[in-house]
Amino acid sequence: MIAEHGVTAWGHAWLRTVEPTRVTRPNPSLPRARNLARGDGITDLTMAPGLLTAGSGQYRVRIEIPLWPAEPAALAAKLLADLPPSLVLGDLPDSLAAELRAHDIDIAPPPEELTPHCDCRDRRPLCVHVLAALYALVQAVDERPALAVELRGVTATTTDPDWIPVSELSVAGFYG
């Protein structure tokens, strides 16, 4: 079976936030949360440094994510600066994730460090809607690994010197 969540080292780190390995019993909400994330159950997924917001049906989810402290953030920024610009346009090598872990820098925080808020009546902090939003985040991080470090407060994107915005292209000259 092909994994659909956590296929990159970056997404896998965030998947461990949703599915921690140190649990003593399975979470019965996880299959429903995966189905919500897999289908159209999560809408308006918005990410900013330290914050994830999403909609899940009639409920709004807001998850505050702790930023890296100054020292880990500086080290992560230095490691990112050493990468070629073409790699930092959204895709990050898994070797960088391994290097961060080697320096004891957690790519994703443990679940107890998140501050989730949901409009639903479930009393658990990680209700099915919050879990679904986190699964959607894992998918987004798998597609664009730079989100993993941007959520923790380090800018990972640079502009490629060879990149030209489409709006600046002359249609006549391009198709001419």
JOTA-V702438 format. One line per field, one symbol per residue. phi: phi as a letter, one per 20 degrees, with the letter a starting at -180 (. if undefined). psi: psi as a letter, one per 20 degrees, with the letter a starting at -180 (. if undefined). burial: I if it has 16 or more other ideal C-beta (glycine too) atoms within 10 Angstrom, else O. A space follows every 10 residues. Layout:
phi=???
psi=???
burial=???
This chain:
phi=.efdcmedff ffffffffcf eefebfefef gfffffffee fdclfccbgn bccbdcmedd dccedffffg ffffffffff ffefgfeeep dcffffffff ffeldffdff gfefdecbff efeffdffff fffffffgff fffbgfffef feodfdecef feecfgfeee ffffeg
psi=pppipkhrhg hhghhhhgmq ijqiqqoiig ghgggghhbk iprlopproj ppqrqncjqp ppopppqqrg ghgggghghh hiqqhhhjjh pqqhhhghhg hhjkopgqqq hiiqnqpqir ipiphmrhgg gghhghgggh hhhnhhhghh hjjppiqrpp iippqhiiqp gghgi.
burial=OOOOIIOIII IIIIIIIIIO OOOOOOOOII OOIIOIIOOO IIOOIOIOOI OIIIIIOOII IIIOIOIIOO OIIOIIIOII OOIOOOIIIO OIOOOIIOOI OOOOIIIIIO IOOIOIOIOI OOOOOIIIII IIIIIIIIII IIOIIIIIII IIIIOIOIOO OOOOOOOOOO OOOOOO
